[in-house]
């Protein structure tokens, strides 16, 4: 029997909100980055690849601290936003940004795998027939990249659900405002009397992750059959 408080339900809702928002926010940037790395030759390409994959190797707390320096009240971008009356730090928007940054490499990597599997002759054929680059992008590359798009979105969504280190630095752990499932579990785990509550949220996290992975496998198989 699950023991969930109203605050726990808020944490579940906020986790889903953050994961959805971070994934949707990253999709256009992830697709553009994967396209740039896969199909465009330019100087500094390796540096771009390293920077894109850097959040995978850095501790999430380090990513969160860099975001805090950038988006904080006296940060390079944060000061400009603050002058415009926009506050990001310790809000749900900051949690979305943190999850987007940490999960972005997974999205780009899956998209790259999908794009690299496209037969170059199909792209060349469309260009030979006079199609501009954006037409080839919309009619050839995008449809054939859908398996990678689905895989990357699923992985990023699941990663966003479990984001902790960067989120607690830039968004804090405010119940009902920025407290997601991992943050709530962390708070319960620090109190010996809250073991049952922590376990209940852990089970919820497992169920949500299994549903996401199940849908990912189901959609991947459907796309494979269509292919």
N, C-alpha and C positions, 0 to 999 in steps of 0.2 A: 504494500500500500504506500503510495507516494504521499509525502507530507510537504505540501507546498503552501507558502504564505502568499498574500497579495503582492508582496515585494518580489517573490520568486516569479510570479506570473508576469510582472513588469519586466523582470530580467530576461525572461524567455521572449517576450514581445520585442524588447529592445534589441536582443541578439539577432532575431530574424530581420528586423528593420535595418540594422547595420549591415548585415550580410547581403541583403537584397540591394540596398543603396550602393554599397561599395562595389558590388559586381556590375550593376548597371552603369555606374560612373566610370568604371575602368574599361568597359567594352569598346567604345570607340577609340580610346587611346591605345588599348592593347592591340586592336586590329591594325591601327595605323603603324604602331611600332613594329609589329611582326611583319607587315608588308614592307616597311622600310629596310629591315634587316635582311629579309629574304630576297627581295627583287631589285633593290637599289644598291649600286656600288658607289661608295664615297669614302673619302679619307676619314679616319677616326671611327670606322665601323666597329672595330674590336672594342674601342673604348665605350661605345654606346652599349654593346652587348654586356660588357663588364658592369656598367652602371645599372642596367636593367636587372641583372641577376644578383646584384650586391645585397638587396634585402634578404635573399635566401641564405646568405652566409653570415650576415651580421646578427648578433643577438637582438631580438625585438626591442629590448630596452634601449639599445643604442639608437635604433631607428626612431623610437619615440622621443629620445632626448634631442636628436637632430631636428625632428619636427617641432619640438618645443622651442628650440632656438630660432627656428624659421617662423613659426606662427605665433610665438609669444607676444606679449604686449610691446616688448622692445625689440622684437625680431625684425628681420629684413622685410618680410611680407606682412607679419602681424601688425607692425606699426602703421603701415598703409591702410590695412583693413580697419584697425582701431580708429584711425582718423575718419574713416568712412562710416563709423558706427557699427561695424561688423565684428563680433567677438566669436572666436572659434574655440579657444582653449577652454576645457572643462564644459564642453557642450557635446551633444550627440553628433554634431557635424565633425568634431575632432575625432570621435571614435570611427566614423565612416572613413575619414581620410587616412587614419592609421591602418585600418583594415585593408583599404585599397592599396596602400603603398606596400604592405607586407605580402599581400596576395597577388600583386601585379605580375611578378616573374612567372608564377604558375600559369597565368592566363596567356602571357606572351609565348611561353615555351610550348604550350599545347597548340596554339595557333600556328607557330612556326613549323611544328611537325606536320600539321595539316597542309600548310602552304607548300612545304618542301616536297610533299607527295604528289603535287599537281604536275601532270605531264606538261613540260614546257611547250610541246608542239601544239597543245590546245590554245595556249596564250599567243604563240606565234601565228597560228592560223587566224585568230580573231584580228590580230593587227595587220596581217597580210590582206585581209578583206576590208581594211580601211577603218576598223573600229578604233576610236581614240582610247587612251589608257584607262580613262574612267569607265568606258563602256566595257572593256575587258575585265575591269575590276568588279563591276556589278553583275555581269552575266557569266563570267567564268570563275574568277578567283573566289568571290564571296560564296557562291553556292557550293563549290568544292571544298571550301574551308569550314563548312558547317560542322563536320564531326569534331574538328579541332576546337571550334568555337564552343560547342556543347561541353566537350571534355574540360576545356579551360574554365568555363563558367562554373561548372560543377565543383571543380577542385578549389577555385577561388572562393566560392560560396562556403564550402566546408571549412576552408582555412580561416575565413572571416568569422565563422561561428566560434572558432577556438582561439581567436586572437586575445592575448592578455598583456604581454609586456609593453608594447607600444601604446596600447589603449590606456592603460593605467597611468602612464606618464602624461599624455596630452589631454585625456578626458576625465581622469580621476575615477573614483569609485563612489558615485553619488546614487543612492537607491532611487529608482523611479525616474532618473534623469540620464545617467550614463552607465549605470551598473548592468553589465551583461552577464550571461551565465558563468563564464570563467571567473569574473570578478566576484560574483556572489558566492561561488564555491570557495574561492580564496578566503573570503571573509568568514564563511562558516568553518573552514578548516582551521582557522586560528583560534577557534573556541571549541574545547573538548565536548561541551554539552550540545553542540550543533551538528554532531556526526550524522544523524538521521536526515537532517535537512540537506547537508552537503551530498549525501548519497542519493537522495531523491533527485537533485539537480543533475548529478552525474548520469543517472539513468535517463533523464530527459535528453541530455546532450547526446548520449549514445543512440537513443531512438531517432532523434532528428538527423544525426550523421548517417545512420543506416538507411533512412528514407532517402536522403540526398544521394547516397552512393547507389542505392537500388534504382532510382530514377535515372542516374547517370548511365548505369549499365544497360537499362532498358532502352534508353534513347540511342545509345551507341550501337546496340544490336539492330535497331530499326534502321538507322542510317547505313549500317553495313549491308543489310539486306537490300535497301534501295540502290546502294552503289553497285 
